[in-house]
Each structure stands twice: as C-alpha cells, then as structure tokens.
C-alpha cells in the first residue's frame, strides 16, 4: 500500500516539488503509527477488543474509499523483459544509506528511555516525543530543502545532523540535554528519507518507479529490523551510551555513501526543466 501510494504521489507531483511531497507523504505513515495505539487504547477502554478490531477493519476500507476519489495517473507501465529483480539496482545505494540511518531511529525508539533511566534522570518519553515532534516540524517547515539544495547535499547534511544528535544523547547526563539531541536527530532523520528517495525516483523510468520505491522502502524495514537487535547487543555488552555512539557511527556512514550517489544526466536535466 505504501509503495503503490508513494509511486502514485510522485507521478502526480511536478519534479521540482517531489522532495517536499515525498516527505509530507511519509508523515501519513508516521501519523498512523503514532495515532493508532492511542486510538486502539481508547476504543478498548470504551468498548473492548471487538471495537479495536472493527476499527482495524474499517480504517483501511476508508482509505480505499479515499483512494477511489483521487485523480488517476496517466503513466503507461510495461513489465520489464526477463522479469523483476529482487532489488532494483538503482535503489540499493540509497537504500543502504537509509538502512544505516534507520538504525539510529531503532536506537532512539528502543533505548532512549532505558538510557535516561540508567542515568537516574528519567523522562525518556519526553525525549522521544521531542524527536517525533522535530520530525513532523522539519517535514512541514523545511521539506523543500531536498528540492532546493539537491538530494546529495540534503542527504549528507541529514546524516551529519542525525549523527550529531545521537552523540548528544550519548553524552547526556540529564533529560534536557537528551531532548536537545533528540531534536537535532529528528531534523536529520526527517530529511533523510525524502532526500534519498529523490535519488531513487530520478534514477529510474516511470515504468519502474513502483518497483524501485518498493526496494528502497524495504531497506527502511531492514535498518529497523536489524538495527534494534544489534544496538541492543551493543548496549548489553558496553552500556547504553555505547549503543548511541554506534548508532551515530552508522548515521555518519550515510554521508560518504550519499556523496557518491549520482543521477543519470538525462534524468537530472529533465528534472530541472520547467
């Protein structure tokens, strides 16, 4: 669903606004994941589990109804000769960078509360909330950065900001400093996905955009799925600060990868044509 909708959004968006729109579209998933548990808890308290599962059934049906009212895309797609590869090659480089960045998200989500509790300062929920608010605010207020500065500069800056935020959290002896680190990290994390997604959509033709975005978003899950256990093991062996230092190193690794990513010259020229 997310992959199909992302490809659809890109098809409907002018090339010079794609970075911002991709970022805003990503907030739909972010908003659903954030609001879903709260809605489920409220429904359970009011009417029990049957109400929770009824909502879980009706929500995607409502999404389908909204989808049917949206404008069509007119892109003609043909199945590639020889079938589809497991991963679209043009998505692998940006995807690896995304996976490294998402390991930092897994660390923030899973360990910031334990880290601050271990420092006897608490308020881990406050730090994570500051991170989430920073992501939303950055996408809304600064979502044009990948379009204006270009995907390479935006991705490098995002990786450096995420790494800096994680270092601040690692060094934090109290929750106020951790909140500052969470805000800085949120800024970088918010720009990383749309910046890297721009590389993907500009490297492939219209007929392969859905497959490319599918491969790219799979790396998001890889980063979170592997990042959590890896960072948990590092925390168990070296303590919570070590886990955040390792996550910062992963985020920092996105910068050299992003600096080497390129867009096909013909596509770059087409994207810049009014």
Residue pairs with C-beta under 8 A, 6 or more apart in sequence:
1 60
1 63
2 29
2 217
3 210
3 213
3 214
3 217
4 210
5 25
5 28
5 67
6 22
6 25
6 197
6 213
6 217
7 209
7 210
7 213
8 70
8 73
9 21
9 22
9 25
10 18
10 21
10 22
10 201
10 209
10 213
11 73
11 75
11 206
11 209
12 71
12 73
13 21
15 270
15 271
15 272
15 273
16 147
16 271
16 272
16 274
17 144
17 147
18 147
18 198
18 201
19 143
19 144
19 145
19 146
19 147
19 151
19 154
19 194
19 195
19 197
19 198
20 143
20 144
20 146
20 147
20 194
22 193
22 194
22 197
22 198
22 201
23 139
23 143
23 146
23 190
23 191
23 193
23 194
24 139
24 140
24 143
26 139
26 193
26 194
27 136
27 139
27 140
30 132
30 135
30 136
34 132
39 55
40 52
40 55
40 56
43 51
43 52
43 55
44 51
44 52
75 206
75 207
75 209
76 206
76 207
77 206
77 207
77 210
78 207
80 207
80 208
84 211
87 95
87 215
87 218
88 204
88 208
88 211
88 212
88 214
88 215
88 216
90 200
90 203
90 204
90 212
91 200
91 203
91 204
91 212
91 213
91 215
91 216
91 219
92 215
93 199
93 257
93 260
93 261
94 155
94 196
94 197
94 199
94 200
94 216
94 219
94 258
94 261
95 196
95 215
95 216
95 218
95 219
95 222
96 219
96 257
97 155
97 159
97 192
97 196
97 253
97 254
97 257
97 258
97 261
98 192
98 193
98 196
98 216
98 219
98 220
98 223
98 254
99 219
99 220
99 222
99 223
99 226
99 227
100 223
100 250
100 251
100 253
100 254
100 257
101 158
101 159
101 162
101 188
101 189
101 192
101 223
101 250
101 251
101 254
102 219
102 220
102 222
102 223
102 224
102 227
103 223
103 224
103 226
103 227
103 230
103 231
103 247
103 250
103 251
104 162
104 163
104 166
104 185
104 189
104 227
104 247
104 248
104 250
104 251
105 189
105 223
105 224
105 227
106 223
106 224
106 227
106 228
106 231
106 247
107 166
107 227
107 228
107 231
107 243
107 244
107 246
107 247
108 128
108 131
108 166
108 169
108 182
108 185
108 247
109 128
110 228
110 231
110 232
111 231
111 232
111 235
111 240
111 243
111 244
112 124
112 127
112 128
112 131
112 169
112 178
112 182
113 124
113 125
113 127
113 128
114 124
114 235
114 240
115 124
115 169
115 172
115 178
115 240
115 241
115 243
115 244
116 122
116 123
116 124
116 127
116 172
116 175
116 178
117 124
118 239
118 240
119 172
119 173
119 174
121 173
121 174
121 175
121 178
122 175
123 175
123 178
123 179
124 175
124 178
126 175
126 179
127 169
127 175
127 178
127 179
127 181
127 182
128 182
130 179
130 182
130 183
130 186
131 182
131 183
131 185
131 186
131 189
132 186
133 183
133 186
134 182
134 183
134 184
134 185
134 186
134 187
134 190
135 186
135 189
135 190
136 190
137 186
138 186
138 187
138 190
138 191
139 190
139 194
142 187
142 190
142 191
143 194
145 154
145 157
145 191
145 195
146 154
146 155
146 191
146 194
146 195
146 198
147 198
149 157
151 195
151 196
151 198
151 199
151 202
151 258
151 261
151 263
152 195
152 199
152 258
152 259
152 261
154 191
154 194
154 195
154 198
155 191
155 192
155 195
155 196
155 199
155 254
155 255
155 258
155 261
156 254
156 255
156 258
156 259
157 188
157 191
158 187
158 188
158 189
158 190
158 191
158 192
158 195
158 254
159 188
159 192
159 251
159 252
159 253
159 254
159 255
159 258
160 188
160 252
160 255
161 184
161 185
161 187
161 188
161 191
162 185
162 188
162 189
162 192
162 248
162 251
162 254
163 188
163 248
163 249
163 251
163 252
164 181
164 184
164 185
164 188
164 248
165 181
165 182
165 183
165 184
165 185
165 186
165 187
165 188
166 181
166 185
166 244
166 245
166 247
166 248
166 251
167 181
167 244
167 245
167 248
168 177
168 178
168 180
168 181
168 184
168 185
169 177
169 178
169 181
169 182
169 185
169 244
170 181
170 241
170 244
170 245
170 248
171 177
171 181
171 241
172 178
172 181
188 251
192 254
193 220
195 258
196 216
196 258
197 213
197 216
199 261
199 263
200 212
200 213
200 216
201 209
201 212
201 213
202 263
202 264
202 267
202 268
202 271
203 212
203 263
203 264
203 267
204 211
204 212
227 247
227 250
230 246
231 243
231 246
231 247
232 243
234 242
234 243
234 246
235 242
235 243
263 271
